[in-house]
């Protein structure tokens, strides 16, 4: 396996590794308490999870934002990476209510044109043998894909190609299906100039 192919596979694996570590140890995420409301609830009723609120999550380098509805909590704790997280992880957020982890991994400056990069990424994903792999058509700066890993965890990812950086943006869950994960990633923006 040559170095370039290994690098392409590493970009795909970066997000998987970061997500799998989060599933094993979701961290100390806590839900944001819901605001007091005027409606009365019986004292013996189970506490409802905090109301999901619109959030805009931004990577630590201010390059990528994800607008979501939920109770996502930062898992990076400033600049320190959680145990097991891959170098290059610039956002890791977890929503305990939905069991969804969001990650953004900066894979560095691209060394190949986008068309070649995405063709090689698709091949690497196919060769990795992921179950239920679905790879969307690549555009000049983006390719979406989803799969189920060997442990049955669902992943939905977007790889973003810019002249300065490659980003892997992923939603991961052991319980949410790929359609829910895709919905979570419906509003991802590259804040730096994309092309």
N, C-alpha and C positions, 0 to 999 in steps of 0.2 A: 504494500500500500504506500503510495507516494505521499509526501508531506502535504501537498495541496488537497488531495482527496481526504486525508485525515483531518485537515483543518475544516473542510466542509462538513464532515460528519460531526466534528466537535461542535460546530455552531448549532446543529440540530440537537446534539446531545446536551449542550449547555443548559438549555431550558428544561429538558427532561430531568436532568440531575438536580437542578435547583428545585423543581417542583416535587420530585420524589422525596427529597429530604424534608420538605415542608409537610408532606403527607405523613411521614413517619413521626415528626415532632412539630405540630402546628404552632408551637410557641406559646407565649403567654397572651394571646389575643383576648381582648375583652370587648364586649359589645358596648356601644355608646348608649347610655340610658335614654329611654324614651322620655319626651317631655310630658309633664303632668297634663292630663286631659280632664275634661268635665264629666266624661262618662264614668259611671260607677261599674265596678266589677266585683263579683262575689269574692269574699275573703279566701274561700277555699279553692278558687280557680287558679290553675297554674299560671305562672307569670308568662306573659307573651314576650317574644323576642322584641328587641328594640326595633322601632320603625326604621325601615330602610330609607336612607336619605341620599339625594344626589351628591356625588363626590367627584372631584377631578383629582386623579392621582398623577403626580409628575415624577419622573425619574430623577435620581440625585444629580445628574448632569444637566437637568432642565432640557433634555432633548426630546423626550417622548411623554405624551400625556394620554391618559385613559379616563374617559368620563363614564362613570358607572352609577348605579343605584345600589346601595348596600351599606354595610358597616365594616368596611375594610380598615384594618389596623396595620401599621408599619411593622415589618418584621426585621428590617435592617438595623434599627436602632442607631441612626446617624450614619456613619460611614463603615461601621463594623459589619462584616458578613456573618450571618448565622452559621453555626457549625454545619459543615457539609455543603454550603452554598458555593457555587463556582465563582472564580474570579471573573470580574466583568458584570456581575449582577448589580444593576443600578436601581432596581425597584423590586421589592418583594412585599406584598400586602396579602393579608388573610382575612376572610370574612367567616367567622365562626358560625353564623346563622345559616349560611348557604354551603359551607365547607368548600369554598372556592379560594384558591391561591392565584394571585396574579404576579407574574415576574416579567422583568425586562432585563435582557442580557445584552451588553455591548460586546460584540465579537470582533471589534477592531475595523481597520480600514480594509475595504475590499481590494483584492489583488486581481480579480477578473471582471470582465463586463457582466452586467446584470443578467443578460440572457444565458450566458454560460454558467454563471453562479447558480441560478435557479434550476437549470437543467441538471447540474451536478447534485444540488440539494435534493431534488426529487428522486434521483437515482439512489443517493445515500439513504434516504428514508425508506425506499422500497427494499433496499438490501438489508436494512436493519430488521426487517420482518415484523414490524408493528401490526397488530390486529386492527381491522377496520380502518386502515389508512385511506384517507381521502385527501388528495392534494389538488387544490384549485389551480386554475390557469394563472401563470405568472404574468404580471404587468411589467412595465419598465422599472418599477421600484417596490413591488410587493408580491408576496405569495402566501396564501392561506393554506393550512393543512390541519388535519385532525387525525387522531389515532387513539387506540387503547393499548396500554402497555401490558407487560406480562403479568402484572399484579391485578389487572382489571381496572386501573385508574384511567380516566379519560383526560385527554389533552387536546386543546384547540390553540393553534399558534398562528402568528403572522410574522413572517420575516420581512423586514424593511431594509431596502438597499438605498443608501445615499452615497455620494462620492467620498464622504469622510468616514462613515461608519456603517456597519451591518448591525441591525438590532433584531433580536428574537423576542417577541412579545407573546406570552403564553398565559392561558387560563387552565388550571388543573384542578381536578377534583376526584375523590374516591367515590362520591355519591351523585354529583350532578352529571346529567347527560351532555353529549357534545352540542346539542342544540342550545342548551342553557349556557354553556361555555361560549359558544359563538355569539350569543346575544350579549354576553358580558363584554366581548371585544368589539362590539359594533361601532364604537366611537374612539378609535385610536388615532392619534395625530402625531406626526413628526414635527416638532417645534422648530428644529433647525431647517435651513433651506434644504429641500429634498433633492433638487436637481438644478 
